[in-house]
Amino acid sequence: MTKYITVVGLEVHAELKTKSKAFCSCSTEFGAAPNTHVCPVCLGMPGALPVMNKRVVEFAIRAGLALNCEIKNFNKFDRKNYYYPDLSKNYQISQFDKPICEHGHIDIKVDGAPKTIGITRIHMEEDAGKLVHSGETISTSDSSAVDYNRAGVPLIEIVSEPDMRSAQEARAYMEQLKAILEYTDVCDCKMQEGSLRCDANISIMPEGAKEFGTRAEIKNLNSFRALERAIEYEVERQKEIIEDGGHVVQETRTWDDANGVTLSMRSKEEAHDYRYFPDPDLVPINLDDAWIEEIRQGLPELPAARKARLLAAGVPEDSADLIVANKAMADYFDEGAKATENVKGLANWLLGDVSAYLNSENVEIKDFIITPANLGQLVNLIDKGVLSSKLAKKVFVEMLKENEEPKVLVKKLGLEQVSDAGELEKIVDEAIAANPQSVEDFRAGKKKAIGFLVGQIMKATHGKANPGMVNKMLQEKMK
């Protein structure tokens, strides 16, 4: 059997978090009634002239700097000409040969192996409208309606080099890219709303080959899971074609998530098919070095730097990766760390009970009822021996119901852990006297017998005895 190498390059579209569109003053707010955020400019009416939104340029520079790109002082807009129902003026304002950013990279890690993925370019463009299909997908629909609210919303398109060699690498790249865009606050990255989506260019080639195979482009993948599944399916589809003696056709395909397959849409266009030419209504952009440097100095702490800080503070690497991947969670963690020195314990709670609750209730961390300071305080109560881990979970459940400090709830519910040596010694002596067989078993070398005695003591104290002290006392008394 011939072994094949997977080759993946991604074109990622990120909607910028501006309040108005790229070339007009229409709102970019998501979820409005169809065709209510439109005007002659974004609809391309005759005689309507676009005016550049400076904020779009600023956000593009910010993203480019965070992605290690060269910022081009001179760049311009072009018209990308094609016909599609969601493009009312039959051309898209984009950038062709003079994009704003070039030659960047992202560092990823898959299965512990680091790798650098090149970024060819980042260019600014306007979004098209949205087709609302009558069926679940375009291929199963009898008709489609058009909502032009999204037409003219500013985008940056981030084009990677074809450096990824697996679906897992592509996902790692997308996750890292998403985190960087969130940290720089240029995009809200809500993939379910389409504000971050990607097209995957996928091909395969035999091991040892020097040239890439014919690629297929899978359009508008809007989740990490869809990206992985689409790449894995497409690789197998292309292998079957080649093994059967056929040839892969260069084409644009769509992903049918329900059935887990890619479907043909149209032949793949080349650049010359779009008949690019400079937009005559928009002057070229000449960027000042001082402004670029001002934006550079205003960049926030990025994911890699934040991870390094968490590692230095004592957070395990796996935990740091998960926390840093979500800016809102990383912000929550930083606030919680102000209330406790046990950052490892805080991370365990955040990635354990807190994340389980957020996932089960479909709640975002920014809307979480328990404040970071209160979660840090809960960790402190465990460290001080006021609460056992088991009792802390009870307090956590109560904190979800009442927005109270954990120390207040502990007193209200009478859940203070029994750590008084004199009181515990009396209870331990009673357990030993009541269970002579367990004591005998322990002294005979059956170390598990101590677990039964601990259980009896916890039962007698309604789970409030300090388990560490109980274990120590039992072992000393049963020597």
C-alpha positions as CSV (number, residue, x, y, z in Angstrom):
1,M,0.0,0.0,0.0
2,T,1.3,3.5,-0.9
3,K,1.7,5.8,2.1
4,Y,0.4,9.3,1.6
5,I,1.3,12.6,3.3
6,T,-1.6,14.9,4.1
7,V,-1.1,18.6,3.2
8,V,-3.4,21.2,4.7
9,G,-3.5,25.0,4.4
10,L,-6.1,27.1,6.0
11,E,-7.8,30.4,4.9
12,V,-9.4,31.8,8.1
13,H,-11.9,34.7,8.0
14,A,-12.3,36.7,11.1
15,E,-15.0,39.4,11.5
16,L,-13.5,42.4,13.2
17,K,-15.1,43.9,16.3
18,T,-15.9,47.3,14.9
19,K,-19.2,48.9,15.6
20,S,-19.7,49.9,12.0
21,K,-19.0,48.3,8.6
22,A,-15.8,48.5,6.6
23,F,-16.9,51.3,4.2
24,C,-20.1,52.7,5.6
25,S,-21.8,53.6,9.0
26,C,-24.2,50.6,9.1
27,S,-24.2,48.6,12.3
28,T,-22.3,45.3,12.5
29,E,-24.5,44.0,15.3
30,F,-25.3,40.3,15.0
31,G,-28.9,39.0,15.0
32,A,-30.9,41.9,13.7
33,A,-33.9,41.3,11.5
34,P,-32.9,40.5,7.9
35,N,-31.9,43.4,5.7
36,T,-32.2,46.1,8.3
37,H,-28.5,46.9,8.7
38,V,-28.0,48.0,5.1
39,C,-27.5,51.2,3.0
40,P,-26.7,52.2,-0.6
41,V,-23.0,51.7,0.1
42,C,-23.0,48.2,1.4
43,L,-25.7,47.2,-1.1
44,G,-23.6,48.6,-4.0
45,M,-26.1,51.0,-5.3
46,P,-25.0,53.1,-8.3
47,G,-23.2,56.3,-7.3
48,A,-22.6,55.2,-3.7
49,L,-19.0,55.7,-2.6
50,P,-17.2,53.7,0.1
51,V,-15.2,55.4,2.9
52,M,-12.5,53.5,4.7
53,N,-13.1,52.7,8.4
54,K,-9.8,53.6,10.2
55,R,-10.6,51.1,13.0
56,V,-10.5,48.2,10.5
57,V,-6.9,49.1,9.5
58,E,-5.9,49.4,13.2
59,F,-7.4,46.0,14.0
60,A,-5.6,44.4,11.0
61,I,-2.3,45.8,12.1
62,R,-2.9,44.6,15.7
63,A,-3.7,41.1,14.5
64,G,-0.7,41.1,12.1
65,L,1.7,42.1,14.9
66,A,0.4,39.5,17.3
67,L,0.9,36.9,14.5
68,N,4.5,37.9,13.9
69,C,3.8,39.4,10.5
70,E,5.6,42.2,8.6
71,I,3.3,45.2,8.4
72,K,3.4,46.7,4.9
73,N,3.5,50.5,4.9
74,F,1.9,50.6,1.4
75,N,-1.1,48.5,0.7
76,K,-4.3,49.0,-1.4
77,F,-7.8,47.7,-2.0
78,D,-8.8,45.8,-5.1
79,R,-12.1,44.6,-6.6
80,K,-12.5,40.8,-6.7
81,N,-15.1,40.2,-9.4
82,Y,-17.5,37.3,-9.3
83,Y,-21.3,36.7,-9.3
84,Y,-23.1,35.1,-6.4
85,P,-26.5,36.0,-5.0
86,D,-25.1,37.1,-1.6
87,L,-22.8,39.7,-3.4
88,S,-25.1,42.5,-4.4
89,K,-22.6,44.6,-6.4
90,N,-21.0,41.5,-8.1
91,Y,-17.6,42.4,-6.7
92,Q,-16.0,42.2,-3.3
93,I,-13.6,44.9,-2.0
94,S,-10.5,42.9,-0.9
95,Q,-6.7,43.1,-1.2
96,F,-4.8,41.2,-3.9
97,D,-1.1,41.9,-4.6
98,K,-0.6,44.5,-1.8
99,P,-2.0,43.1,1.4
100,I,-1.5,44.8,4.8
101,C,0.5,41.9,6.4
102,E,2.9,39.2,5.2
103,H,5.3,36.5,6.4
104,G,4.0,35.7,9.9
105,H,3.8,32.4,11.9
106,I,2.1,30.6,14.7
107,D,3.8,28.1,17.0
108,I,1.8,25.0,17.9
109,K,2.3,21.7,19.8
110,V,0.7,18.4,18.9
111,D,1.4,15.3,21.1
112,G,4.2,17.2,22.7
113,A,6.0,18.0,19.4
114,P,6.4,21.7,18.7
115,K,6.0,23.0,15.1
116,T,5.9,26.4,13.4
117,I,3.1,27.1,10.9
118,G,3.8,29.9,8.4
119,I,1.3,32.6,7.6
120,T,1.6,33.8,4.0
121,R,-0.5,37.0,4.4
122,I,-3.3,38.8,6.1
123,H,-5.5,41.0,4.1
124,M,-8.6,43.2,4.8
125,E,-11.8,42.7,2.9
126,E,-15.6,43.1,3.3
127,D,-17.9,40.2,4.0
128,A,-20.6,39.1,1.7
129,G,-24.3,38.7,2.6
130,K,-25.7,35.4,4.0
131,L,-27.7,32.8,2.1
132,V,-30.5,31.3,4.3
133,H,-31.3,27.9,2.8
134,S,-34.7,26.2,2.9
135,G,-33.0,22.9,3.7
136,E,-30.3,21.9,6.1
137,T,-27.5,22.4,3.6
138,I,-27.1,24.2,0.2
139,S,-27.1,20.8,-1.6
140,T,-30.5,19.8,0.0
141,S,-32.3,23.1,-0.5
142,D,-35.0,23.9,-3.0
143,S,-34.5,27.7,-2.5
144,S,-32.5,30.2,-0.6
145,A,-33.2,33.7,0.7
146,V,-30.5,36.5,1.1
147,D,-29.8,38.6,4.2
148,Y,-27.5,41.5,3.3
149,N,-26.9,42.6,7.0
150,R,-23.5,40.9,6.9
151,A,-22.6,42.6,3.6
152,G,-19.8,45.0,4.2
153,V,-18.9,43.8,7.7
154,P,-15.0,44.1,7.9
155,L,-13.0,40.9,7.8
156,I,-9.4,39.9,7.9
157,E,-8.4,36.8,5.9
158,I,-5.5,35.0,7.4
159,V,-3.9,32.7,4.8
160,S,-1.5,30.0,6.1
161,E,1.3,28.2,4.3
162,P,0.4,24.6,3.5
163,D,2.5,23.5,6.5
164,M,0.0,21.3,8.3
165,R,0.3,17.5,7.9
166,S,-2.7,16.3,9.9
167,A,-6.2,17.2,11.0
168,Q,-4.8,17.5,14.6
169,E,-2.2,20.0,13.5
170,A,-4.9,22.0,11.7
171,R,-7.0,22.0,14.8
172,A,-4.1,23.1,17.0
173,Y,-3.4,26.0,14.6
174,M,-7.0,27.1,14.6
175,E,-7.2,26.9,18.4
176,Q,-4.0,29.0,18.8
177,L,-5.2,31.5,16.2
178,K,-8.5,31.9,17.9
179,A,-6.8,32.5,21.2
180,I,-4.5,35.2,19.7
181,L,-7.5,37.0,18.1
182,E,-9.4,36.9,21.3
183,Y,-6.5,38.2,23.4
184,T,-5.9,41.1,20.9
185,D,-9.7,41.8,21.1
186,V,-10.0,42.2,17.3
187,C,-12.6,39.5,16.9
188,D,-15.2,37.9,19.2
189,C,-14.4,34.5,17.6
190,K,-18.0,33.2,18.0
191,M,-17.7,30.4,15.5
192,Q,-21.4,29.5,16.0
193,E,-22.3,33.0,14.7
194,G,-19.9,32.8,11.8
195,S,-17.6,35.5,13.1
196,L,-14.7,33.1,12.8
197,R,-14.7,30.5,10.1
198,C,-12.2,28.8,7.8
199,D,-11.8,27.2,4.4
200,A,-9.4,24.2,4.3
201,N,-7.3,23.4,1.3
202,I,-6.5,19.7,1.4
203,S,-4.4,17.5,-0.7
204,I,-2.3,14.3,-0.4
205,M,0.9,13.1,-2.0
206,P,2.8,9.9,-1.9
207,E,5.7,9.7,0.6
208,G,8.9,10.9,-1.1
209,A,7.1,13.0,-3.6
210,K,8.3,16.6,-4.2
211,E,5.1,18.2,-5.5
212,F,1.8,18.6,-3.7
213,G,-1.2,16.8,-5.1
214,T,-4.3,18.4,-6.5
215,R,-6.2,20.2,-3.7
216,A,-9.8,20.5,-2.8
217,E,-11.1,23.5,-0.9
218,I,-13.7,22.8,1.9
219,K,-15.7,26.0,2.5
220,N,-17.0,27.6,5.7
221,L,-16.0,25.2,8.5
222,N,-17.3,26.8,11.7
223,S,-16.1,24.5,14.5
224,F,-12.9,22.7,15.5
225,R,-14.7,19.4,15.3
226,A,-16.0,20.1,11.8
227,L,-12.5,21.1,10.7
228,E,-11.0,17.8,12.0
229,R,-13.8,15.6,10.6
230,A,-13.8,17.3,7.2
231,I,-10.0,16.9,6.8
232,E,-10.1,13.3,7.8
233,Y,-12.9,12.5,5.5
234,E,-11.4,14.4,2.5
235,V,-8.0,12.7,2.9
236,E,-9.7,9.3,2.8
237,R,-11.9,10.3,-0.2
238,Q,-8.8,11.4,-2.2
239,K,-6.9,8.2,-1.3
240,E,-9.8,6.1,-2.6
241,I,-9.8,8.0,-5.9
242,I,-6.1,7.6,-6.4
243,E,-6.0,4.0,-5.4
244,D,-8.8,3.3,-7.8
245,G,-6.7,4.8,-10.7
246,G,-8.6,8.1,-10.8
247,H,-7.4,11.7,-10.5
248,V,-8.5,14.2,-7.8
249,V,-10.3,17.2,-9.3
250,Q,-9.4,20.7,-8.1
251,E,-12.8,22.0,-6.8
252,T,-14.6,23.7,-4.1
253,R,-16.6,21.5,-1.8
254,T,-19.0,21.9,1.2
255,W,-19.0,20.0,4.4
256,D,-22.2,18.1,5.3
257,D,-21.9,17.9,9.1
258,A,-24.9,15.7,9.6
259,N,-23.7,13.0,7.2
260,G,-20.0,13.5,7.8
261,V,-19.1,14.0,4.1
262,T,-17.8,16.6,1.8
263,L,-19.9,17.5,-1.3
264,S,-19.0,19.1,-4.6
265,M,-20.1,22.7,-5.1
266,R,-18.2,24.0,-8.1
267,S,-14.8,24.0,-9.9
268,K,-12.1,25.8,-8.0
269,E,-11.4,29.3,-9.2
270,E,-7.9,30.7,-9.8
271,A,-6.8,34.3,-9.1
272,H,-7.1,35.3,-12.7
273,D,-10.8,34.1,-12.7
274,Y,-11.7,37.0,-10.4
275,R,-10.2,39.7,-12.7
276,Y,-8.7,41.7,-9.8
277,F,-8.0,45.4,-10.4
278,P,-7.4,48.3,-8.0
279,D,-10.6,49.8,-6.6
280,P,-10.9,53.2,-8.2
281,D,-13.1,54.5,-5.3
282,L,-10.5,53.9,-2.5
283,V,-7.1,55.5,-2.4
284,P,-4.0,53.4,-1.4
285,I,-3.1,53.2,2.3
286,N,0.2,54.6,3.4
287,L,0.9,53.6,7.0
288,D,3.1,55.6,9.3
289,D,5.8,53.7,11.2
290,A,5.0,55.7,14.4
291,W,1.4,54.5,14.3
292,I,2.4,50.9,13.8
293,E,4.8,51.1,16.7
294,E,2.1,52.7,18.9
295,I,-0.2,49.8,18.1
296,R,2.7,47.3,18.9
297,Q,3.2,48.9,22.3
298,G,-0.5,48.6,23.0
299,L,-0.6,44.9,22.5
300,P,-1.8,42.9,25.5
301,E,-0.1,39.9,27.0
302,L,-0.5,37.2,24.4
303,P,-1.2,33.5,25.1
304,A,2.4,32.3,24.9
305,A,3.6,34.9,27.4
306,R,0.6,34.2,29.7
307,K,1.3,30.4,29.6
308,A,4.9,31.1,30.6
309,R,3.8,33.2,33.5
310,L,1.4,30.5,34.7
311,L,4.1,27.8,34.5
312,A,6.4,30.0,36.5
313,A,3.7,30.4,39.1
314,G,3.5,26.6,39.5
315,V,0.5,25.7,37.3
316,P,1.1,22.3,35.5
317,E,1.6,22.6,31.7
318,D,-1.5,20.7,30.7
319,S,-3.6,22.9,33.0
320,A,-1.9,26.1,31.7
321,D,-2.7,25.1,28.1
322,L,-6.4,24.7,28.9
323,I,-6.7,27.9,30.9
324,V,-4.8,30.1,28.4
325,A,-6.7,28.8,25.4
326,N,-9.8,30.7,26.6
327,K,-9.1,34.4,27.4
328,A,-12.1,34.8,29.6
329,M,-11.1,31.8,31.7
330,A,-7.5,33.0,31.9
331,D,-8.8,36.4,33.1
332,Y,-11.0,34.6,35.7
333,F,-8.0,32.6,36.8
334,D,-5.8,35.7,37.2
335,E,-8.4,37.3,39.4
336,G,-8.8,34.2,41.5
337,A,-5.1,34.0,41.9
338,K,-5.2,37.3,43.7
339,A,-7.2,35.6,46.5
340,T,-5.1,32.5,47.0
341,E,-1.4,31.4,46.7
342,N,-2.4,27.9,45.8
343,V,-2.6,28.4,42.0
344,K,-2.5,24.7,41.3
345,G,-5.5,24.1,43.5
346,L,-7.3,27.0,41.9
347,A,-6.5,25.5,38.4
348,N,-7.9,22.1,39.5
349,W,-11.2,23.7,40.6
350,L,-11.5,25.8,37.5
351,L,-10.8,22.9,35.1
352,G,-12.8,20.4,37.2
353,D,-16.0,21.4,39.0
354,V,-16.3,24.8,37.4
355,S,-15.8,23.7,33.8
356,A,-18.2,20.7,34.4
357,Y,-20.9,23.1,35.6
358,L,-20.3,25.6,32.8
359,N,-20.5,22.8,30.2
360,S,-23.6,21.1,31.7
361,E,-25.5,24.4,32.0
362,N,-24.1,25.9,28.7
363,V,-22.9,29.0,30.6
364,E,-19.9,31.1,29.7
365,I,-17.2,31.8,32.3
366,K,-18.0,35.5,32.1
367,D,-21.5,34.8,33.3
368,F,-20.5,32.4,36.1
369,I,-22.2,33.3,39.4
370,I,-19.2,32.5,41.6
371,T,-16.7,35.3,41.6
372,P,-13.0,34.6,41.1
373,A,-12.3,35.9,44.6
374,N,-14.8,33.5,46.2
375,L,-13.4,30.5,44.3
376,G,-9.9,31.5,45.6
377,Q,-11.3,31.7,49.1
378,L,-12.8,28.2,48.8
379,V,-9.3,26.9,47.9
380,N,-7.9,28.7,51.0
381,L,-10.5,27.1,53.3
382,I,-9.4,23.6,52.1
383,D,-5.7,24.5,52.5
384,K,-6.3,25.8,56.1
385,G,-8.2,22.6,57.1
386,V,-11.5,24.4,57.6
387,L,-13.0,22.2,54.8
388,S,-12.3,18.7,53.5
389,S,-12.4,18.2,49.8
390,K,-15.8,16.5,50.2
391,L,-17.3,19.3,52.2
392,A,-15.8,21.9,49.8
393,K,-17.9,20.3,47.1
394,K,-21.0,20.8,49.2
395,V,-20.1,24.4,49.7
396,F,-19.5,24.8,46.0
397,V,-23.0,23.6,45.2
398,E,-24.4,26.1,47.7
399,M,-22.3,28.9,46.2
400,L,-24.0,28.1,42.8
401,K,-27.3,28.8,44.5
402,E,-26.4,31.8,46.6
403,N,-23.8,34.5,45.7
404,E,-22.2,34.3,49.1
405,E,-18.7,34.0,50.3
406,P,-17.8,30.4,51.1
407,K,-16.7,31.3,54.7
408,V,-20.2,32.7,55.3
409,L,-21.8,29.6,53.9
410,V,-19.6,27.3,56.0
411,K,-20.9,28.9,59.2
412,K,-24.5,29.1,57.9
413,L,-24.5,25.4,57.1
414,G,-22.4,24.3,60.0
415,L,-19.9,22.6,57.8
416,E,-16.7,23.5,59.6
417,Q,-14.3,20.6,59.5
418,V,-13.5,19.1,62.9
419,S,-9.8,19.7,63.4
420,D,-9.7,20.0,67.2
421,A,-7.2,17.3,68.3
422,G,-8.9,16.7,71.6
423,E,-12.4,16.2,70.1
424,L,-11.0,14.0,67.3
425,E,-9.0,11.8,69.7
426,K,-12.2,11.0,71.6
427,I,-14.0,10.0,68.4
428,V,-11.0,7.9,67.2
429,D,-10.8,6.1,70.6
430,E,-14.5,5.2,70.3
431,A,-14.1,3.9,66.8
432,I,-11.1,1.7,67.8
433,A,-13.0,0.3,70.8
434,A,-16.1,-0.5,68.7
435,N,-14.2,-2.3,66.0
436,P,-11.5,-4.6,67.5
437,Q,-11.5,-6.9,64.4
438,S,-10.4,-4.0,62.1
439,V,-7.7,-3.1,64.6
440,E,-6.5,-6.7,64.7
441,D,-6.5,-6.8,60.9
442,F,-4.5,-3.7,60.6
443,R,-1.9,-4.9,63.1
444,A,-1.7,-8.2,61.1
445,G,-0.6,-6.2,58.0
446,K,-3.9,-5.6,56.3
447,K,-3.4,-1.9,55.8
448,K,-6.8,-1.5,54.0
449,A,-8.5,-2.1,57.4
450,I,-7.7,1.5,58.3
451,G,-10.1,2.7,55.6
452,F,-13.0,1.1,57.3
453,L,-12.2,2.9,60.6
454,V,-11.8,6.2,58.8
455,G,-15.2,5.6,57.2
456,Q,-16.8,5.0,60.6
457,I,-15.3,8.2,62.0
458,M,-16.4,10.3,59.0
459,K,-19.9,8.8,59.4
460,A,-19.9,9.7,63.1
461,T,-18.9,13.3,62.3
462,H,-21.2,13.6,59.3
463,G,-18.1,13.9,57.1
464,K,-16.6,16.8,59.0
465,A,-13.5,15.1,60.6
466,N,-10.2,16.2,59.2
467,P,-9.2,13.1,57.3
468,G,-5.5,13.7,57.5
469,M,-5.6,14.0,61.3
470,V,-7.8,11.0,61.6
471,N,-5.4,8.8,59.6
472,K,-2.4,10.0,61.6
473,M,-4.2,9.4,64.9
474,L,-5.3,5.9,63.9
475,Q,-1.9,4.8,62.8
476,E,-0.3,6.1,66.0
477,K,-2.9,4.4,68.2
478,M,-2.8,1.0,66.4
479,K,1.0,0.5,66.3
